[in-house]
Amino acid sequence: MEAIILAGGFGTRLRPLTYTRAKSLLPILNKPMIAHLIDTLPKEINKVILAVNYRKDQIERYFKENDCGKKIIVNDEPKPLGTGGATKFAEKHITGRFLVLNADIICSIILNDMIKFHEKNKSVATISLWPVENVSEFGVADVNENGNITGFVEKPKPEDAPSEFINAGAYCLEPEVLDYIELDRLVSMEKEIFPQIINDTGRFFGFKFEGYWMDIGRISSYLDAQSFLMKIKNIDKCQGKNCVINGTIKESCIGNNVVIGINSKLDSVVVYDNAVIGENVHLSYCVIGENCKISNFSEIKNSVLGDNEKLKVNTILDNKVIWNQPIPKGYPDKQIGNPIENK
């Protein structure tokens, strides 16, 4: 059985971190988010097709250097194709029932249970469902007690919402779904394909699960995911190799070869590899990019520094994004072909 992982987005809402790396390779607890997802795949998934476009070479290199226990195929898209187009583009690798997953979702779903639910209902398509309080910000599923979905209502008023459940970004699909998708164009599975399957077959189901669900779409959700996972793992920090730590670290994740000076304090911070943080520096709710240098007596809050940035002594930042280098050629100024239309 195959799994298609949608990993082709630019991650514009996570810039400047994604100016220099693929979104799916952003580290969570010092491990790329896509590797966390692959770890959740059932044993019966023996082939993983990565639908990629931006920073393809980085993704290829990572999987050449790191064995994840599955056959990995990097399927280079010629252009952004959306969820449907990317799925169709992977058709030559599909041999039967398959999964489609979003690389930027961290959640507690048990995919084996979802596959069994799909089989039990003889479904053509099954999607994961997650409950939310703010239904007016999402496309909401009109779902029966048995899980059968009859439609979606886009951003309803709370009193008009058919349920509290939204598309959570994991799909179990029969190969006939591929027949609905046109080749070589940007296609939204959620807006174009799913309604057709509902109308034509009635065999479209939603799998509800419990635990947690996090869309890593913004700097805030990226930081919150790190803190949440540390709490459920009952750890106060995550630290890489060859670090020199002379300050204090709380609910923070530190990469490899990081230096933290005397009397410095880090609270809810992610620090990438090879960063140097001086003495008497206070960091809170920040992301510090690779090879950054923060000089003594600086205070950084609610901010993000892209790779290779240097801050002078006594720098004070609050709610800032720091990027003083050229923006990569071809990088868009807005989202293209958003994978989950709920976002």
N, C-alpha and C positions, 0 to 999 in steps of 0.2 A: 504494500500500500504506500502511496506517495503523499507527501505534504508539500504544498506550495506556500512559501513564506514571502509575503509582500514586503520588500525591503528596498524599493526603488526611489522613495521620496527624498527630497532635499532636506526636510526638517527645518523649514524656514523659521518656525517659531522658537527653535532652539539655537539660532545663531547668536553669537559667533562660534559656538562650539562646532557647528556643522559646516562652517566655512572650510575646515581643515580635515574633517573626517565624516564618514558615512554615519547617518543617524543611528542605524542599527548596531553600530560598533561603539556607541557611547557607553562607557562603563557604568555598571550598577554593581556596587560592592566589588569593584575591581575586576568585573567580568562583563564582556559585551552583552547588551540586552538581548541580542539575538541568540547568544549562547544559553542564556537563561531559558528562553522559549524552547530551544531544541532539547534541553534537558527534560522538558515536560512531555515530549512525544512518546507515545506507546511503542513497545518493542516491535509491533507489527509494521510500523512505519520504517521502511528500510531505505527509502530514498527521499531526499529533501531537495526541492527545486527552489532556489533563491531567485525571485524576480527582482532584478537590480537594474540600475541605470547610473545614477550618480555615484562616483567613487567606487566603481566596480573593482578596480585593481586592489584597493585596500581590502575589500571583502574576500576576494580570491586569495590574497596573501594570508589573511588570518586563518582561513580554513586549510590552506596548505601546511601551515605551521602548527595547527591545533586539531587533533583528531577528536571528533565528537561522537564517534561510534556509528555514524550513518554515512551513506553515500551522499555527497554533496554535489549538486549541479548548479553552477552559477549561470543563470539564464539572462544574458545581457539584452535588455530591451533597447531597441533603436531610438525610442522616444518614450516619454511618460504615457502609459496606457490605461491608468486607472485600475481598479480592482478587477473589473471584468476583462479588460484588454490584456492585462498581465496574466490572468488565468488562462485565457485562450492561447496566448503566446507560448504557454508551457504545455500545450496539449500533446505534443509529440512525446512527452515524457510520462504521460498518464496511461495507466494500464487498467484502471477500474475505479472503484470508489476512492475518493481522495479528500484530503483536508485542504482548506485555505485559511491561513493565519496571518495576522498582522504583526510585524516584527516589533512594533512599539507598544504592545500591550503586555503588562505584567499582571497575572491573575492566578487564582487558585483552581481554575477549572480542571477537572479530571477528564482528559480527552477520551480515555477508554470508555467512560460512562456515557459520554456524548455519542460515541460511535454505536454503542449498544442501544441507546435510545433511538437513534436514527434507524437501525435495523429493525427494532421492535415495531416501529410505526410504518415501516416500508416507505420511508420518506424519500422524495426526490432531492430535497434540500433541507438541511437542519442548520439553524444558526444558534449561537449561544445568546442568552438573554441575561441582562443584569438590571436589577431594580434601582431606580434613582428617585430622588425627592423632587428635583426641579425638572419635571417633564416638559415644561414649555421651552426648554433649550435643545430638545432632541426630537428625532423621529421615533415615535412610540409604537410598539407592536400591538395590534389587535389580536390577542391570543386567547384561545379557549382553555378550559381547565385541563384538557388532555394534551395541551401544548400545540395544537393546530393553529397556525397563524393565517388569518384571513385578509390581512392588509396592514398598512402602516399609516399613522397620522403624523404629519410633520409639524413639530413645535405647537402642540395643542395648548389651549388654556387648561389649567389643572382640572376644572370641572368637566371639560370635554375629552379628557384623555381616556382612551379605551383600557389602559393598564398603566402600570408603573415601570414596564420593562422596555429596555432599549437594546438594539443590536450591540453585542459585546465583541464582535470582531473575529469570531472563530466559526468556520463553516465546514460542515461535512456534506459532500456533494456526490451525486451519482454522475457518471460520465455523460449522460444525456444532457446535462446542464450546458455542456460545452457547445451543443448544437444551437443554443439560443444566442451565442455571442458572435458578433462580427469580428473578423480578423483585421488587425492592423489599424485600429483606431482606439481612441480613448473611450472606454465604456465603464459606466458605473454599474457594478453588480447590484448595488442596493436600489438604485433608482430605476434602472432599465430592465434588469434581468429578473430579479426576484418577483416583481409584480406579474410578469408574464408566467412564471412558474406557478404562482398562486392561482391565476386565472385558468391556466390550461390543465393543471393536474389536481389542485386542492391538497396535494401531498407536500406541504411546506410546514415545517415544525420548528418550534423554539425550545431549546434546552436551557432550563433555569439551573443556576448553580449558586452555591453559597461560599462565603469566605471573603475574598477581596478582588478588586478589579481596578487597575490603574492604567490610564491612557497617558503615556509619557510624551506629551505633546508640547509642553511648555517648560521653561526653566523651573517654575514653581513645582510642577508635578514631578519633574525629574529629581529635585531635591527631596520632596516629600516621600517619593518611592524609596529612596535610600534610607531615610529615617524609619519608615514603616517596616521595611524588611529587617533592619537591625533590631527593631523591637520584637518582632515575631521570632527572630533567631536568638533573642536574649543576649545580644552583644552591644557594647557601648561604642565600639569603634571597629573599623576595618582598616588594616594597615598592610601595605605591600612590602616588598623586599628591599633590603639595603637602605632603610630610612634612618635618619638621625633626628630624633625627637627630643628636644629639650624643653618644649612647652607643654601645655595641657590640651587634650583632645576630648571632646564630648559629642556623641552622636554624629561622628564625622567619618568620612572614608578617605584614606590617604593612599595614593598610588605608590609606585616603585621609585626609589632613589630620591625621596623627598627630604628636604632639610627644614626643620622648624627650630627657630632660635629660642634663646632663654626668655622666659616670662611671656611668651606668646600664648594666646588662647584661641582655640578654634571650637565653635559651637554650630552644629548642623551645617557642615561645610564638606564639599567634595573637592579634593586636590588631585590633579592629574600628575603623571610621572614627571620626574626631574624638576619639580618646582622648588624654589628656594624662598622661604619665608623668614624674614629677619627677626630681630629681637624686639620684644615689647609691641608685637603686632596683635591686633584683635580682629578676628574674622568671624562673622556670623551670617548664616543663611546665604552662602556664596558658592560659586563654582570658580575654581582657579585652574586655568588651562595648563597644558603641558609646557614645560620650560619657562614658566613665568617666574619673575623675581619681584618680591614685595619687600621694600626696604624698611628699616627700623621705624618704630613709633607710628605705624600706619594703622588706620581703622577702616575696615571695609564691611559694609552691611548690605544685605539684599541686592547683591550685585553679581555680575559674571565677567570674568576676564578671559578673552580668547587666548589661544596659544601664543607663547613667545612675548607676551606683554611685560613691560618693566615699569614699576612704580617707584617714584622717588621717596626719600625720607619724609615722614609726616604727611603722607597722602591720606586724605579723608574722602571716602566715597559712600554714598547711600543711594540705593536704587539706581545704579548706573550699569550700562553695558560698555565695556572697554574693548575697542578694536581699532588700532591705529595702522593697520596694514591694508594692502589692496584687497578688495573683495574678489573672490575667484571669478574668472571669466565664465559667463553663462549661468551664474547663480541667480535665481529669480528673486524678485522683490516681494513675491507673494506666493501662497500655496498653489501647487499644480496637482490636479487629480487626487484630491484628498482621499486616502484609503477608506476611512469609515465616514460615511456621510453624517453620522451623528455629531461629529466633533464641532 
